[in-house]
Structures are given as structure tokens and as C-alpha cells.
Amino acid sequence: KSKARIEVFPALCDILKIACKAARVLFTLLTRDD
């Protein structure tokens, strides 16, 4: 189980990074429209 957690954690970090980038892009687009 410990090995599985170690393998899953980096994947979650990558997903969070992608989500953050997408959120920033959407935010900039919304602010530009205004």
C-alpha cells in the first residue's frame, strides 16, 4: 500500500499543476473579455 501511495501522489501533483494552468488561462481570458 505504501508503494501505491508513493506512485499516486506524484500523479495527483501533476493533475493539480495542469488544473492550475488551465484555471490561470481561463481566468486571464475572462479578465481580457472585461
PQR file of N, CA, C, O and H, with PARSE charges and radii, in Angstrom:
ATOM      1  N   LYS A   1       0.838  -1.203   0.000 -0.4000 1.5000
ATOM      2  CA  LYS A   1       0.000   0.000   0.000 -0.0000 2.0000
ATOM      3  C   LYS A   1       0.877   1.260   0.000  0.5500 1.7000
ATOM      4  O   LYS A   1       0.565   2.236  -0.682 -0.5500 1.4000
ATOM      5  N   SER A   2       1.956   1.234   0.755 -0.4000 1.5000
ATOM      6  CA  SER A   2       2.840   2.407   0.837 -0.0000 2.0000
ATOM      7  C   SER A   2       3.404   2.737  -0.542  0.5500 1.7000
ATOM      8  O   SER A   2       3.500   3.907  -0.911 -0.5500 1.4000
ATOM      9  H   SER A   2       2.210   0.441   1.309  0.4000 1.0000
ATOM     10  N   LYS A   3       3.776   1.706  -1.305 -0.4000 1.5000
ATOM     11  CA  LYS A   3       4.319   1.934  -2.650 -0.0000 2.0000
ATOM     12  C   LYS A   3       3.259   2.567  -3.545  0.5500 1.7000
ATOM     13  O   LYS A   3       3.558   3.474  -4.321 -0.5500 1.4000
ATOM     14  H   LYS A   3       3.698   0.755  -1.004  0.4000 1.0000
ATOM     15  N   ALA A   4       2.026   2.091  -3.437 -0.4000 1.5000
ATOM     16  CA  ALA A   4       0.944   2.624  -4.267 -0.0000 2.0000
ATOM     17  C   ALA A   4       0.745   4.108  -3.964  0.5500 1.7000
ATOM     18  O   ALA A   4       0.572   4.916  -4.877 -0.5500 1.4000
ATOM     19  H   ALA A   4       1.783   1.354  -2.806  0.4000 1.0000
ATOM     20  N   ARG A   5       0.771   4.457  -2.694 -0.4000 1.5000
ATOM     21  CA  ARG A   5       0.581   5.866  -2.318 -0.0000 2.0000
ATOM     22  C   ARG A   5       1.696   6.728  -2.892  0.5500 1.7000
ATOM     23  O   ARG A   5       1.445   7.829  -3.384 -0.5500 1.4000
ATOM     24  H   ARG A   5       0.912   3.800  -1.953  0.4000 1.0000
ATOM     25  N   ILE A   6       2.927   6.228  -2.830 -0.4000 1.5000
ATOM     26  CA  ILE A   6       4.069   6.996  -3.352 -0.0000 2.0000
ATOM     27  C   ILE A   6       3.928   7.197  -4.863  0.5500 1.7000
ATOM     28  O   ILE A   6       4.334   8.231  -5.393 -0.5500 1.4000
ATOM     29  H   ILE A   6       3.130   5.334  -2.431  0.4000 1.0000
ATOM     30  N   GLU A   7       3.353   6.209  -5.553 -0.4000 1.5000
ATOM     31  CA  GLU A   7       3.199   6.320  -7.007 -0.0000 2.0000
ATOM     32  C   GLU A   7       2.032   7.240  -7.366  0.5500 1.7000
ATOM     33  O   GLU A   7       2.085   7.960  -8.363 -0.5500 1.4000
ATOM     34  H   GLU A   7       3.023   5.369  -5.122  0.4000 1.0000
ATOM     35  N   VAL A   8       0.984   7.208  -6.550 -0.4000 1.5000
ATOM     36  CA  VAL A   8      -0.210   8.020  -6.833 -0.0000 2.0000
ATOM     37  C   VAL A   8       0.025   9.495  -6.523  0.5500 1.7000
ATOM     38  O   VAL A   8      -0.469  10.362  -7.243 -0.5500 1.4000
ATOM     39  H   VAL A   8       0.941   6.623  -5.740  0.4000 1.0000
ATOM     40  N   PHE A   9       0.773   9.788  -5.462 -0.4000 1.5000
ATOM     41  CA  PHE A   9       0.980  11.186  -5.052 -0.0000 2.0000
ATOM     42  C   PHE A   9       1.536  12.067  -6.170  0.5500 1.7000
ATOM     43  O   PHE A   9       0.974  13.131  -6.426 -0.5500 1.4000
ATOM     44  H   PHE A   9       1.174   9.083  -4.877  0.4000 1.0000
ATOM     45  N   PRO A  10       2.623  11.667  -6.849 -0.5600 1.5000
ATOM     46  CA  PRO A  10       3.170  12.482  -7.946  0.2800 2.0000
ATOM     47  C   PRO A  10       2.140  12.695  -9.048  0.5500 1.7000
ATOM     48  O   PRO A  10       2.086  13.767  -9.650 -0.5500 1.4000
ATOM     49  N   ALA A  11       1.325  11.680  -9.314 -0.4000 1.5000
ATOM     50  CA  ALA A  11       0.293  11.801 -10.354 -0.0000 2.0000
ATOM     51  C   ALA A  11      -0.702  12.886  -9.957  0.5500 1.7000
ATOM     52  O   ALA A  11      -1.109  13.694 -10.792 -0.5500 1.4000
ATOM     53  H   ALA A  11       1.369  10.808  -8.825  0.4000 1.0000
ATOM     54  N   LEU A  12      -1.093  12.906  -8.685 -0.4000 1.5000
ATOM     55  CA  LEU A  12      -2.034  13.926  -8.213 -0.0000 2.0000
ATOM     56  C   LEU A  12      -1.407  15.309  -8.345  0.5500 1.7000
ATOM     57  O   LEU A  12      -2.088  16.267  -8.711 -0.5500 1.4000
ATOM     58  H   LEU A  12      -0.763  12.250  -8.006  0.4000 1.0000
ATOM     59  N   CYS A  13      -0.123  15.417  -8.052 -0.4000 1.5000
ATOM     60  CA  CYS A  13       0.572  16.703  -8.161 -0.0000 2.0000
ATOM     61  C   CYS A  13       0.544  17.184  -9.613  0.5500 1.7000
ATOM     62  O   CYS A  13       0.315  18.364  -9.876 -0.5500 1.4000
ATOM     63  H   CYS A  13       0.430  14.639  -7.755  0.4000 1.0000
ATOM     64  N   ASP A  14       0.779  16.264 -10.552 -0.4000 1.5000
ATOM     65  CA  ASP A  14       0.765  16.639 -11.970 -0.0000 2.0000
ATOM     66  C   ASP A  14      -0.624  17.107 -12.366  0.5500 1.7000
ATOM     67  O   ASP A  14      -0.766  18.089 -13.094 -0.5500 1.4000
ATOM     68  H   ASP A  14       0.966  15.305 -10.338  0.4000 1.0000
ATOM     69  N   ILE A  15      -1.663  16.403 -11.886 -0.4000 1.5000
ATOM     70  CA  ILE A  15      -3.044  16.782 -12.220 -0.0000 2.0000
ATOM     71  C   ILE A  15      -3.339  18.172 -11.658  0.5500 1.7000
ATOM     72  O   ILE A  15      -3.967  18.995 -12.323 -0.5500 1.4000
ATOM     73  H   ILE A  15      -1.549  15.605 -11.295  0.4000 1.0000
ATOM     74  N   LEU A  16      -2.881  18.427 -10.429 -0.4000 1.5000
ATOM     75  CA  LEU A  16      -3.120  19.734  -9.814 -0.0000 2.0000
ATOM     76  C   LEU A  16      -2.411  20.829 -10.603  0.5500 1.7000
ATOM     77  O   LEU A  16      -2.957  21.916 -10.792 -0.5500 1.4000
ATOM     78  H   LEU A  16      -2.371  17.758  -9.889  0.4000 1.0000
ATOM     79  N   LYS A  17      -1.193  20.542 -11.064 -0.4000 1.5000
ATOM     80  CA  LYS A  17      -0.443  21.534 -11.844 -0.0000 2.0000
ATOM     81  C   LYS A  17      -1.192  21.860 -13.131  0.5500 1.7000
ATOM     82  O   LYS A  17      -1.308  23.025 -13.512 -0.5500 1.4000
ATOM     83  H   LYS A  17      -0.749  19.659 -10.911  0.4000 1.0000
ATOM     84  N   ILE A  18      -1.703  20.817 -13.803 -0.4000 1.5000
ATOM     85  CA  ILE A  18      -2.439  21.021 -15.060 -0.0000 2.0000
ATOM     86  C   ILE A  18      -3.710  21.821 -14.777  0.5500 1.7000
ATOM     87  O   ILE A  18      -4.069  22.720 -15.538 -0.5500 1.4000
ATOM     88  H   ILE A  18      -1.608  19.870 -13.493  0.4000 1.0000
ATOM     89  N   ALA A  19      -4.389  21.486 -13.673 -0.4000 1.5000
ATOM     90  CA  ALA A  19      -5.623  22.187 -13.317 -0.0000 2.0000
ATOM     91  C   ALA A  19      -5.324  23.653 -13.031  0.5500 1.7000
ATOM     92  O   ALA A  19      -6.087  24.532 -13.430 -0.5500 1.4000
ATOM     93  H   ALA A  19      -4.097  20.756 -13.055  0.4000 1.0000
ATOM     94  N   CYS A  20      -4.216  23.921 -12.342 -0.4000 1.5000
ATOM     95  CA  CYS A  20      -3.831  25.299 -12.023 -0.0000 2.0000
ATOM     96  C   CYS A  20      -3.547  26.078 -13.303  0.5500 1.7000
ATOM     97  O   CYS A  20      -3.963  27.229 -13.436 -0.5500 1.4000
ATOM     98  H   CYS A  20      -3.596  23.207 -12.017  0.4000 1.0000
ATOM     99  N   LYS A  21      -2.838  25.453 -14.247 -0.4000 1.5000
ATOM    100  CA  LYS A  21      -2.524  26.127 -15.512 -0.0000 2.0000
ATOM    101  C   LYS A  21      -3.811  26.441 -16.265  0.5500 1.7000
ATOM    102  O   LYS A  21      -3.974  27.541 -16.792 -0.5500 1.4000
ATOM    103  H   LYS A  21      -2.500  24.518 -14.139  0.4000 1.0000
ATOM    104  N   ALA A  22      -4.724  25.472 -16.315 -0.4000 1.5000
ATOM    105  CA  ALA A  22      -5.996  25.662 -17.019 -0.0000 2.0000
ATOM    106  C   ALA A  22      -6.794  26.781 -16.355  0.5500 1.7000
ATOM    107  O   ALA A  22      -7.394  27.610 -17.040 -0.5500 1.4000
ATOM    108  H   ALA A  22      -4.592  24.578 -15.887  0.4000 1.0000
ATOM    109  N   ALA A  23      -6.802  26.804 -15.022 -0.4000 1.5000
ATOM    110  CA  ALA A  23      -7.541  27.833 -14.290 -0.0000 2.0000
ATOM    111  C   ALA A  23      -6.963  29.212 -14.587  0.5500 1.7000
ATOM    112  O   ALA A  23      -7.708  30.176 -14.759 -0.5500 1.4000
ATOM    113  H   ALA A  23      -6.314  26.130 -14.466  0.4000 1.0000
ATOM    114  N   ARG A  24      -5.642  29.307 -14.646 -0.4000 1.5000
ATOM    115  CA  ARG A  24      -5.000  30.601 -14.937 -0.0000 2.0000
ATOM    116  C   ARG A  24      -5.369  31.071 -16.336  0.5500 1.7000
ATOM    117  O   ARG A  24      -5.668  32.247 -16.539 -0.5500 1.4000
ATOM    118  H   ARG A  24      -5.037  28.523 -14.506  0.4000 1.0000
ATOM    119  N   VAL A  25      -5.349  30.159 -17.300 -0.4000 1.5000
ATOM    120  CA  VAL A  25      -5.684  30.522 -18.685 -0.0000 2.0000
ATOM    121  C   VAL A  25      -7.128  31.006 -18.760  0.5500 1.7000
ATOM    122  O   VAL A  25      -7.412  32.034 -19.375 -0.5500 1.4000
ATOM    123  H   VAL A  25      -5.107  29.203 -17.136  0.4000 1.0000
ATOM    124  N   LEU A  26      -8.043  30.259 -18.128 -0.4000 1.5000
ATOM    125  CA  LEU A  26      -9.455  30.656 -18.151 -0.0000 2.0000
ATOM    126  C   LEU A  26      -9.626  32.010 -17.468  0.5500 1.7000
ATOM    127  O   LEU A  26     -10.379  32.858 -17.947 -0.5500 1.4000
ATOM    128  H   LEU A  26      -7.812  29.425 -17.628  0.4000 1.0000
ATOM    129  N   PHE A  27      -8.929  32.215 -16.351 -0.4000 1.5000
ATOM    130  CA  PHE A  27      -9.039  33.478 -15.616 -0.0000 2.0000
ATOM    131  C   PHE A  27      -8.556  34.647 -16.466  0.5500 1.7000
ATOM    132  O   PHE A  27      -9.193  35.700 -16.500 -0.5500 1.4000
ATOM    133  H   PHE A  27      -8.317  31.526 -15.962  0.4000 1.0000
ATOM    134  N   THR A  28      -7.428  34.462 -17.154 -0.4000 1.5000
ATOM    135  CA  THR A  28      -6.883  35.533 -17.993 -0.0000 2.0000
ATOM    136  C   THR A  28      -7.845  35.838 -19.135  0.5500 1.7000
ATOM    137  O   THR A  28      -8.043  36.999 -19.493 -0.5500 1.4000
ATOM    138  H   THR A  28      -6.911  33.606 -17.126  0.4000 1.0000
ATOM    139  N   LEU A  29      -8.444  34.785 -19.710 -0.4000 1.5000
ATOM    140  CA  LEU A  29      -9.381  35.003 -20.820 -0.0000 2.0000
ATOM    141  C   LEU A  29     -10.599  35.782 -20.331  0.5500 1.7000
ATOM    142  O   LEU A  29     -11.079  36.684 -21.016 -0.5500 1.4000
ATOM    143  H   LEU A  29      -8.283  33.842 -19.420  0.4000 1.0000
ATOM    144  N   LEU A  30     -11.095  35.432 -19.148 -0.4000 1.5000
ATOM    145  CA  LEU A  30     -12.270  36.125 -18.607 -0.0000 2.0000
ATOM    146  C   LEU A  30     -11.933  37.586 -18.325  0.5500 1.7000
ATOM    147  O   LEU A  30     -12.739  38.472 -18.612 -0.5500 1.4000
ATOM    148  H   LEU A  30     -10.705  34.699 -18.591  0.4000 1.0000
ATOM    149  N   THR A  31     -10.757  37.846 -17.768 -0.4000 1.5000
ATOM    150  CA  THR A  31     -10.372  39.219 -17.439 -0.0000 2.0000
ATOM    151  C   THR A  31     -10.151  40.024 -18.721  0.5500 1.7000
ATOM    152  O   THR A  31     -10.434  41.221 -18.758 -0.5500 1.4000
ATOM    153  H   THR A  31     -10.103  37.127 -17.535  0.4000 1.0000
ATOM    154  N   ARG A  32      -9.647  39.369 -19.770 -0.4000 1.5000
ATOM    155  CA  ARG A  32      -9.418  40.077 -21.035 -0.0000 2.0000
ATOM    156  C   ARG A  32     -10.747  40.505 -21.649  0.5500 1.7000
ATOM    157  O   ARG A  32     -10.859  41.599 -22.201 -0.5500 1.4000
ATOM    158  H   ARG A  32      -9.417  38.397 -19.739  0.4000 1.0000
ATOM    159  N   ASP A  33     -11.756  39.636 -21.551 -0.4000 1.5000
ATOM    160  CA  ASP A  33     -13.064  39.975 -22.113 -0.0000 2.0000
ATOM    161  C   ASP A  33     -13.621  41.223 -21.429  0.5500 1.7000
ATOM    162  O   ASP A  33     -14.268  42.056 -22.064 -0.5500 1.4000
ATOM    163  H   ASP A  33     -11.665  38.746 -21.102  0.4000 1.0000
ATOM    164  N   ASP A  34     -13.359  41.339 -20.125 -0.4000 1.5000
ATOM    165  CA  ASP A  34     -13.855  42.504 -19.395 -0.0000 2.0000
ATOM    166  C   ASP A  34     -13.062  43.736 -19.816  0.5500 1.7000
ATOM    167  O   ASP A  34     -13.317  44.833 -19.320 -0.5500 1.4000
ATOM    168  H   ASP A  34     -12.834  40.662 -19.609  0.4000 1.0000
TER
END
